[in-house]
C-alpha cells in the first residue's frame, strides 16, 4: 500500500491537501463530540447524585 503522497516527489497536490485536511477535521470533530458527552455525564452525576 502506497502512502497518500510521497514527500520525495514534492508537496502534495491541492486536492490531496484538502482530503487530508477534511479527514483530520472529521476525526477532531468526533473527539470533541465525545468530550462534550463525557462532560455532560460528569455534570449530570454531580447534580443528580447518580
Secondary structure, DSSP 8 states (H G I E B T S, - for coil): ---S--GGG-S--HHHHHHHHHHHHHHHHHHHHHHHHHHHHHHHHHHHT-
